[in-house]
């Protein structure tokens, strides 16, 4: 059996997920990590934290047709010492203002219009990493 959501329902679901980022005491954040993505969001990452980027507050605007887009882009952060001379991003985590992981994903790109789009997929210590766009899509089926 296949469930299909109307655009209105997909938008409500997307808004529900991205609104969780605004919870907590500060702005939500994007963490860029090396290594393989953990099995679930409650498992500690096995790699190194390469960069942390804070969202605007609120993090996302209202969804349309199940797609929510991050506010305040471009957003930027600086590569950590763990990034060294250049380390590939293995996955990213989206956290609320208290550091609770809302979702994780293992796909980043340097172009395109969906997902997390950065200026680079390899992070170096002291170098700026910029988010040019970020969307969350709630599938309709």
N, C-alpha and C positions, 0 to 999 in steps of 0.2 A: 504494500500500500504506500502510495506517495502522498505526502502532505504538501499542499501549495498554499502560500500566504499571499493575500492581497497586498498591494504596495503599502496601504495604510497600516496593516499589521506588521509588515517587515520594517517599516519606519519606526513604529512604536517599539519593536524589539531592539532595533539598532540604538534608538535613543536611550532605552533602559540600560544597555551595556555601556555606552560611552559616558552616560551620566555618573556611573560608578567611579570614574576617574576623578571626578570633582570631590569625592568624599575624602575625609581625613583633614588634617590640620594645615596642609599646604597644597601647593599645586601638584597635580599628577606628573608623572615622568615616563620617559622612554629610556630603558636601559639596553645598551647594545653589548652583547656578550660574544666571546669566542667559544668554540667547541660546539658539541651537539646539543640540541634542545632537549631539556629534561622530559621525562615521560608525561608529566603533568605540572600544573602551575604551583603545586605545593612542594615539589621536589626542588631542593637547592641546586642551582647551576653548578656544573663541574668545571666550567671554563673560567675565564677572567672577565671582569667588568671593564670594557674598553672605553665606554663613554656614557654619560647620563645627560639627558636633555629634558629640561622642564617644559611642560605645556603652559599655554596661556590659561587663565581661569575665568570662564569655563573652558574646558579643553576642546570640546567639539560643538558645532552648531547643530541645529535641528536636522534630522535625517529627511531625505526626500527619496522616494522609491527604494527605501531600505539602505541608503548610503548616507553615512554621516561623515563630514569633512572637518578636520582639525582647524581650530581657530588660530590666528596669529602667525601663520607660516609666512616666511621661513622662520624656523626655530633652530637654535644651535647650541652646541656643547663642545667641550674640548677633550681630546683623547687623553686617557689616563696613562700613568707610568707603565701599567700592565700591557698597554698596546705596543710598547717598544717602537721599533722602526717601521712597523706596519703589520697588523694582524687582521685577517679576514673576519668579518662578522658572521657568526654561526647562527644566531637567532636574536630576537629582541623580546623584551618583556614590557608590558604596559602596566604601570602601577598607579594606585591612588596616592593621595597626599600623605598617607601614613606608611607607604611602601608595600601595601598589600597588592599582590599581582592580580590583575583583572583578566589579562589574556597574554599569550605568547605566540610567536609565529617565527618560522624559520626562513621567510622569504623577504629579502630587501632588494631594491633595484635602484639604478641611477637614472632611470627614465620610465615613463609611463604615467598613467593617471590613476592607478588603483594601488592600494596597500601603502607601504612605507617607502617613499622615494627620497633617497639621500644623495648628497654630492659625491659620495664614495662608498664602496663596500669594504674597504680596508682602512682601518683606523690607526693613526700614528700618534705617539705621545706629543701633547702640546699643540696638535693641529686641529683646526675647527672642523666639526662635522655638522652639516646643515641639512635639516629636513625641508625639502622643497614642497612636499605635499604628503598628507597622510589621510587615508580614508578607512572607515570600518564599513564592511558590507554585510548585511544580514541576508542570507540567501532566501529566496521566495519558495524554493522547493528543495 
